[in-house]
Amino acid sequence: MGVVMSNHPTPDELREALAADNPSAKTKRDLIEAALYHFGHEGYAGTSTRSIAQTAKTNIASIAYHFDGKAGLKRACVNFIAMALGDVLSVIMEKKLADIEHLSPEDARDKIMEMIDRMITFTQTNQRAELVIGFMLKEVLHSPEEIETLYHLIFEPLMDRVTVLFSRATGQPVSSDELKLAIFAMIGQLLYIRLARPLVLKRMNWQSVGPEELEQIKSVLHRSINALLDDLSKGQKDA
C-alpha cells in the first residue's frame, strides 16, 4: 500500500511520500520539480498550472488531487526545500544542541568542514540544487510569509546549531554579532561560487564541475573558512 500524504504535507511527510516506489510518488516528485522550475523562472503569478502539468507530463487535475491546487503546490515546494536542506545537512540537524555544546574546538571545526563539504557537493553536483536556488531567489526571498515558514522549518534550527558550532570552534559567545555575520559570510561564499558558475567556468577554463574541480573548490573554501575561524579565535584570545 502506498504512503498516504495530506494535501498540505510537512517536510517529514513529504520525504516519506516522495520516497515511495509507486506512480503516485513519481507524479508528486515530477510536479514539485516542475513547479520549482517554473516558479523559479517565471514567478508564481506568471506560471500556469497547465505549464507545470505539461512539464511534469501529467494532467492538470493531478495538481488539485495531490496538492489542493497551485497554492498548495507552492507550499509543498517550500517544504521540499526544507526537506532537501535538512537531508543535506543531517550531519548537523540530527544533533541535539546539548551535544554540540560539548564538542571540543577541534571536533566542532571538523563538523563545520563536513557540513561545508556536503553543501558544496549538493550545490555543485545535485540537479535539484539549481531548482531550489532559483525558486528561493525568485519567490521565497520576496515573500514575508514564505520567509517566515522556511525560517521556522529549517533556517532557525540550522542556524542555532551552526552558531553553537562556530562558538565551540572559536571561543566566541553565541550572542556575538561578529560570529553571526561570519556565518553569513561563509554561506555567501558557498552560494556565490554556485550562482556565478558561468563566470567561474569561463575564468577557470573549465567545461563543467567534475570530481577534480569539486575538490579544488572544496580546498579553496576550506582554507578560506579555516582562516575565518582562526581570525575569530584570535579575536577572542585578544579580548
N, C-alpha and C positions, 0 to 999 in steps of 0.2 A: 504493500500500500504506500502511495506517495506521501510526502510531507505536506501537511495542510498549512498554508500560510494565510494570515489575515490580509486584508487589503491595505493595512497600514502597519507593515511589519517593523519590528525593532531590528537593529543590526544583527543580533544573535539569531532571531527568527529568519532573517533574510539569508544569513550564512547557511543555516541548516537547509532551507528550502532550495537554494541555488545549488547546493552540493548534491542534491538527489539526481539519480540517473534515470530520468524519465522525460517524456516530451514536454510536460508542463514546466519543469525546471528549466529546460532549454529555452522555451518561449520566454520565460521571465528574464533569463540571462540576456537573451537577444534583445528584448525590449528595453532593458535598463541600459545596455551598451549603446543601442541606437539612440535612446533619449539623451544619454550623456554626450554623444557626438553632436546631435542636432542642437540641444540646448547650449552646448559649448561654442558652436559656430554661429548659430542664428538667434540665440536667446530664447527664453521661454515663450515670450509673446509672439515671436516670429516663427515659431515651429508649429506645424500642424500635426495632429495625430496621424493623419494619412501618411505623411513623410516618415514618421517614426515607424509605423507599421510596415511600410514598403521596405525600409532599410532592414528591419528585423525579419522580413519575409513572413509576415503573419497578417491576420486580418485586424481591422480597426477595433472590432468588438473585444478582442483579447485584452486591450488596454483597460477597458472598463471592467472586464471579468477578473483580471488579476490584480489591478491596482486602483479600481474605482475611478478611473478617468485620468486625464492628463495631470491634474494637480497631485493626485495620489502617486503617479509615476515619478513626478519630480521629488516628492518626499522620499520615495524609495531610492532615488538617485543619491540624495543626501545621506541616507542610511547606508547605502552601498559604499560611499566614500568613507564613512566612519568604520564600516566593516573592513574595508580594504586596508586602511591605515592601521587599524587595530591588529590585523593579521601580520602586516609587515613589521610592526613594532611590538609584537607579542613578547619579545625578549625583555621589554620594559613594562608593558601593560599588564603582564601576568604576575608581576612582582608587587607585593604589598609595600606601601610607603615605609612601614616599620622595618621591613627587611632592607630596603635601600639605605635607610638612615644608619644602618650598622655596617655598611660596606667600608673597607679601607680605602684611602685615597687612590691606591693603585688599582684595586678592583673596580672602583667607580669609574676611573678613566678607561679601563678596559671595556666596561659596559657601554660607555659613551661611544667608543670606537666601533664596537659591534653594532650599535644602533646606526651609526653613520654608514657603515658598510651595507647594511640592509636597505637603508634609504637610497643610497647611491645605486645599488643593484636594481631596486624597484623603479626608480625614476628613469634610469638609463636603458633598461632592458625589457621592462614589462610593457606590453602593448596597451594595457589598461591605464597606465600612468598618464599617457597623453590625454585620454578621455577625462580622467579625474582632474588633471590640472586645467584643461580647457574649460570644463564645467565650473570649477572653482573660480577662475578668473572672470568668466563671463556672467555667471549668475549668483553664486553664493556670496562673494565678497561685496556685492551691490545690494544685498537683501538683508536688512537687520534681523528679520525673523529667522532666516536660514543660518546666518552667522550665530545667532543665539542657540539654535538647535545643534549645529555642528560643534559649537564651543562646549556645550554640556555633554554631548555624546562622546567626543573623543579628545578635543583640544585641551580642556581643563584637566582631566585626569592624566593626560600625557604630559602636559607642561608641569603639573605638580611633581611628577616623578622625575622628569628631566632636570627640574630646578634642584631637587634634592641630590640628584647625581652630580650636578655641577658643584653644588655646595660641598659634598663629600670629597670631590676630586680637588677642590681648590682651597677649602677652608673659609670661603666667603659665606656669610649668612644667607639663608634662603630669601630673606626680605630685601636683599641688596638690589637696587635698581640696575647697578652695573652688571650684576650677574644675569638678571632677566634680559637686558639688552644684548648681552653677549650670546645668549641662547638664540635670540632672533638673528644675530649676525651669522651664527652657524647655519641656521635654517636658510638664510639668504644665499649663502654660498652654495648650498646643496641645490636650491631651486634655480639659481641663475645659470648654473652650468648646464641645466636641462632646458630652461626656457630659451637660452641663447644657443641652442645646439647648432643651427645652421652657421652661425658665426664661428663657433668653436671648431666645427668640422672644417670650415674653409681655412681658418687661421692655422690649424694643426695639420692641414693637408691629409685629413682622414676621410675615408669613404663612408665609414659608419663607426659605431661604438661596439667593438667586439671585445673578447676577453682581454686582449693585450691593452687596448685603450681604456677599458674599465679599470684595470689595475693601475694604470698611470693616473687616472682621475682620483682613485682612492688614495694613492700615495701622496699626491699633492694636497688633498683635503685633510689627510691625517696630519701632515706637517703643519698646515695652517691652524687646525683646531688644537693640536698639541701646543702650538705657540700661544694661542689664545688662553688655554688653560694655564700654561706656565705664567703668563702675564698676570692673570687673575690671582694665582697663588702667590706670586711675588708681591702683589699689592697688599695682600692680606698679611704677609710676613712683615712688610714695611709699616703697617698700620700701628 
